[in-house]
Amino acid sequence: MESIRLGRTEIVVSRTAFGALPIQRVSEAEAGRLLRMAYAAGIDFFDTARMYTDSEHKIGVALADVRDEIRIATKSMARDRTTLLQELETSLRELKTDHVDLYQLHNPTTVDYDDPEGAYAGAVEAQRKGLVRFIGLTNHRLPVALEAATSGKFDTVQFPLNILSSADDLTLIETCRANGVGLIAMKAMSGGLIRRPDAAFAFLRQYDNVLPIWGVQRENELEEFLRYEADPPALDDAMRALIERERTELSGDFCRGCGYCLPCPAEIPIPTAARLSLLMARAPYADFLTDEFSEQMERIEECTECGHCRSNCPYGLDTPALLRRNLEEYREFCAAHRG
């Protein structure tokens, strides 16, 4: 398995990395089986977060005995020093370790490096105490990611990068390279909208300073990425044409499914509902036709326009308008496809 160094850090890991957000959705036993399967295959970088419910716990249970052979990255959404250090203590306990290799500030809108009570100060304190080896930042906002990459304050940046990325987004790759900052690609499959994982893999593999984290929930998903690692798909003319078709089909404003719009007071499942028309066209749709899911979609009628989703969207989307449009298309789809 090929390896990659994260910028100027001492972290050298497999170029196929394990994104542990999806293992929230499976049992502890199944998560453990997937994690051990990944480890046995040579994957040694595991990315999780405090907010990913029991993901840290599952990693700790499954991989504590091989802790010295793997690298763990986790994240905190804390915005102050005290909360961040408290969350780190919880993360270390759940991960069954005395340190994390990479601790990331999770999607802040800004970072105050000089505030002694800020989250960044807490991360630096944790690093000084040996609880954290390196400090990173994750973000969905390109200006914040670029500022972090050039600040000299962060060792890594994590940002959505995939075949749908704009030319502006892709400038982050060379910015990180020039500044010795490791670059981790999240949303490599755009939250499930990209239908061709071979294209997603080939596109990101062309950048030798980018580490994609592939979200894994099922054995067949892990096996697929391991096959690509063993025999990387070529980014040839046919693959480039396919990528252009995907970009054309998904051009314009669409929900990336990042989830920063939540919680919704009306309990609307926004990350799914706001892009449902795309999901129904690009993935098996039987689960979307159930009475239970239909009830969730109809909650869009209860939207109070509180503004929370719109103001928290990193992409500046008019989320309520997207929801209404998707509900209308969903009703039409159900009328045509239900027996």
C-alpha positions in Angstrom: 0.0 0.0 0.0 1.3 3.4 -0.9 2.1 5.9 1.9 1.9 9.7 2.2 3.4 12.2 4.6 1.0 14.8 5.9 2.9 18.0 5.0 5.8 18.8 7.4 4.5 16.5 10.1 6.0 13.2 11.1 2.8 11.4 10.2 3.4 9.0 7.3 0.3 6.8 6.6 -1.4 4.8 4.0 -2.8 6.8 1.1 -6.1 5.0 1.6 -7.5 6.2 4.9 -10.5 5.2 6.9 -13.2 7.7 7.6 -15.0 6.6 10.7 -18.2 8.8 10.6 -20.3 6.0 9.0 -19.5 3.4 11.6 -21.9 5.2 13.9 -24.6 3.5 11.9 -23.5 -0.1 12.5 -23.2 -2.3 15.6 -20.1 -2.3 17.7 -19.3 -5.8 16.5 -19.7 -4.9 12.8 -17.7 -1.7 13.3 -14.9 -3.7 14.9 -14.9 -6.2 12.1 -14.5 -3.4 9.5 -11.8 -1.6 11.5 -9.8 -4.8 11.9 -10.2 -5.7 8.3 -8.9 -2.3 7.3 -6.0 -2.6 9.7 -5.1 -6.0 8.4 -5.1 -4.7 4.8 -2.6 -2.0 5.7 -4.8 1.0 6.4 -3.2 2.8 9.3 -4.9 6.3 9.4 -8.4 6.5 11.1 -10.3 9.8 11.2 -13.1 10.4 13.6 -14.6 13.2 15.7 -16.1 13.8 19.2 -19.5 14.6 17.6 -19.6 11.3 15.7 -21.5 9.7 18.6 -19.9 6.4 19.4 -17.3 6.3 16.6 -14.4 7.0 18.9 -15.5 4.3 21.3 -15.7 1.7 18.5 -12.2 2.6 17.3 -10.9 2.3 20.9 -12.5 -1.1 21.4 -11.4 -2.5 18.1 -7.8 -1.1 17.8 -6.5 -0.4 21.3 -4.1 -3.4 21.1 -2.5 -2.1 17.9 -2.5 1.6 18.9 1.3 2.0 18.3 0.9 0.8 14.8 -1.9 3.2 13.7 -2.4 7.0 13.6 -5.7 8.5 14.9 -7.2 11.9 14.1 -10.1 13.3 15.9 -11.9 16.6 16.1 -13.6 19.0 18.5 -16.3 21.6 17.8 -15.4 23.4 21.0 -14.9 27.1 20.6 -13.2 27.7 23.9 -10.1 26.4 25.7 -11.9 24.7 28.6 -14.5 22.9 26.6 -11.9 21.7 24.1 -9.7 20.2 26.8 -12.7 18.5 28.4 -13.7 17.1 25.0 -10.2 15.9 24.4 -10.2 14.1 27.7 -13.4 12.3 26.7 -11.9 11.4 23.3 -8.8 10.0 24.8 -10.9 7.8 27.2 -13.1 6.6 24.4 -10.2 5.9 22.1 -8.3 4.1 24.8 -5.2 6.0 24.3 -3.0 8.7 26.0 -2.7 10.9 22.9 -4.0 11.5 19.4 -1.8 12.0 16.5 -3.9 14.8 15.0 -6.4 17.0 16.8 -8.5 19.2 14.6 -10.6 22.2 15.2 -13.9 21.2 13.7 -15.3 23.7 11.1 -14.9 27.0 12.9 -16.0 30.1 11.1 -13.0 32.0 12.4 -9.9 31.3 14.6 -8.6 33.7 17.1 -5.0 32.7 17.6 -4.3 35.2 20.4 -7.2 34.5 22.7 -5.8 32.7 25.7 -9.2 31.2 26.4 -9.9 30.2 22.8 -10.1 26.8 21.3 -6.7 27.2 19.5 -5.0 28.0 22.8 -6.5 24.8 24.2 -5.1 22.8 21.3 -1.7 24.3 21.8 -1.8 23.5 25.5 -2.8 19.9 24.8 0.1 19.6 22.4 2.5 21.0 25.0 1.3 18.4 27.5 1.8 15.6 25.0 -1.9 14.8 24.6 -1.8 15.9 20.9 1.1 15.5 18.4 -0.1 17.8 15.7 -2.9 20.4 15.3 -5.2 20.7 12.3 -8.4 22.5 11.1 -11.4 21.2 9.2 -13.6 23.4 7.2 -16.2 23.7 4.4 -15.4 27.4 3.8 -12.6 27.9 1.3 -11.4 31.3 2.7 -11.1 29.8 6.2 -9.2 26.8 4.9 -6.8 29.0 2.8 -6.2 31.2 5.8 -5.4 28.2 8.0 -3.0 26.8 5.3 -1.0 30.0 5.2 -1.2 31.0 8.9 1.7 28.8 10.0 -0.5 27.8 12.9 -1.8 24.5 11.6 -0.1 21.3 10.6 -3.0 20.0 8.5 -6.2 21.2 6.8 -9.2 19.0 6.0 -11.5 20.2 3.3 -14.1 18.7 0.9 -12.3 17.7 -2.3 -13.7 15.5 -5.0 -14.4 15.3 -8.7 -17.0 18.1 -8.3 -14.6 20.6 -6.7 -14.3 24.0 -8.4 -11.1 25.4 -9.8 -11.0 27.7 -6.7 -11.3 24.8 -4.3 -8.5 23.0 -6.1 -6.1 26.0 -5.4 -6.0 24.8 -1.8 -3.9 21.8 -3.0 -0.9 23.9 -4.1 -1.4 26.3 -1.2 -1.0 23.5 1.2 2.0 22.1 -0.7 3.7 25.5 -0.7 3.2 25.9 3.0 4.2 22.4 4.1 0.6 21.8 5.4 -0.9 18.3 5.1 -4.1 18.2 3.1 -6.9 15.7 4.0 -9.8 15.3 1.6 -13.2 14.8 3.1 -16.4 14.2 1.2 -14.5 12.4 -1.4 -17.8 10.8 -2.6 -19.7 14.1 -2.0 -21.9 12.4 0.6 -23.0 9.7 -1.7 -23.9 11.8 -4.8 -20.9 10.6 -6.8 -21.8 7.3 -8.4 -18.4 6.2 -9.6 -15.9 5.5 -6.7 -13.3 4.5 -9.3 -13.5 8.1 -10.7 -13.4 9.6 -7.3 -10.3 7.5 -6.4 -8.4 8.2 -9.7 -9.1 12.0 -9.5 -7.7 12.4 -6.0 -4.8 10.0 -6.5 -3.3 12.4 -9.1 -2.4 14.8 -6.2 0.5 13.4 -4.3 0.0 15.6 -1.3 -3.7 14.8 -0.8 -4.9 12.2 1.7 -8.5 11.1 1.0 -10.5 9.7 3.9 -13.1 7.2 2.5 -16.2 6.8 4.7 -16.8 3.1 5.3 -20.0 1.5 6.5 -20.0 -1.8 4.7 -17.5 -4.5 3.9 -18.1 -4.2 0.1 -17.2 -0.5 0.3 -13.9 -1.2 2.1 -13.1 -4.1 -0.4 -13.7 -1.8 -3.3 -11.2 0.9 -2.1 -8.7 -1.8 -1.3 -9.0 -3.1 -4.9 -8.3 0.4 -6.1 -5.3 0.7 -3.9 -3.9 -2.6 -5.2 -4.7 -1.6 -8.8 -5.3 2.1 -9.1 -7.8 3.1 -11.8 -6.3 5.3 -14.6 -7.3 8.9 -15.0 -7.4 8.5 -18.8 -9.5 10.3 -21.4 -12.5 8.0 -20.8 -12.4 8.7 -17.0 -12.0 12.4 -17.5 -15.0 12.4 -19.8 -17.0 10.6 -17.2 -16.0 13.2 -14.6 -17.1 16.0 -16.8 -20.5 14.4 -17.2 -20.8 14.1 -13.4 -19.9 17.8 -13.0 -22.4 18.8 -15.6 -25.2 16.8 -14.0 -24.4 18.2 -10.5 -23.7 21.8 -11.5 -25.4 24.6 -9.7 -26.5 24.8 -6.1 -27.0 21.5 -4.3 -26.8 20.3 -0.7 -23.5 18.6 0.1 -24.9 16.8 3.1 -22.4 18.3 5.6 -25.1 18.5 8.4 -24.1 21.9 9.8 -27.8 23.0 9.3 -28.8 20.7 12.1 -30.6 20.5 14.5 -33.8 21.5 12.8 -36.6 22.7 15.2 -39.1 20.9 12.9 -37.0 17.8 12.9 -36.6 17.8 9.1 -33.8 15.5 8.0 -32.3 18.4 6.0 -29.0 16.8 4.7 -31.1 14.1 3.0 -34.3 16.1 2.2 -32.5 19.0 0.7 -30.9 16.9 -2.0 -33.4 14.0 -2.2 -34.1 14.5 -5.9 -30.5 13.9 -6.7 -30.2 10.9 -4.4 -33.3 9.3 -5.9 -31.9 9.7 -9.4 -28.4 8.4 -8.5 -29.0 5.6 -5.9 -31.5 2.9 -5.0 -34.7 4.6 -4.0 -36.9 2.0 -2.3 -36.1 3.2 1.2 -37.4 6.7 0.2 -40.8 5.3 -0.7 -41.7 4.1 2.8 -44.4 5.7 4.9 -41.9 6.5 7.6 -39.6 8.4 5.2 -42.6 10.1 3.6 -43.7 11.4 7.1 -40.2 12.9 7.5 -40.3 14.6 4.2 -43.8 16.1 4.9 -42.3 17.8 7.9 -41.0 20.4 5.4 -44.5 21.8 5.6 -43.8 22.6 9.2 -40.7 24.8 8.4 -41.0 28.0 10.3 -38.3 29.8 8.3 -36.3 30.3 11.6 -33.2 30.9 9.5 -30.9 28.4 11.4 -30.2 26.2 8.4 -29.7 29.1 6.0 -27.3 31.0 8.3 -25.3 27.8 9.2 -24.8 26.5 5.6 -21.1 26.8 4.7 -22.2 27.0 1.0 -24.6 29.9 1.4 -27.6 27.9 0.1 -31.2 29.0 0.5 -32.0 25.7 2.3 -35.7 26.3 2.9 -36.2 26.9 -0.8 -34.3 23.7 -1.6 -36.4 21.8 0.8 -39.7 23.0 -0.7 -38.5 22.2 -4.2 -37.4 18.7 -3.2 -40.7 18.0 -1.4 -42.6 18.9 -4.6 -40.4 16.6 -6.7 -40.6 13.9 -4.0 -44.4 13.9 -4.1 -44.3 13.6 -7.9 -41.8 10.8 -7.7 -43.9 8.9 -5.1 -47.0 9.3 -7.3 -45.2 7.8 -10.2 -43.4 4.9 -8.4 -45.6 3.7 -5.7 -47.8 0.8 -6.5 
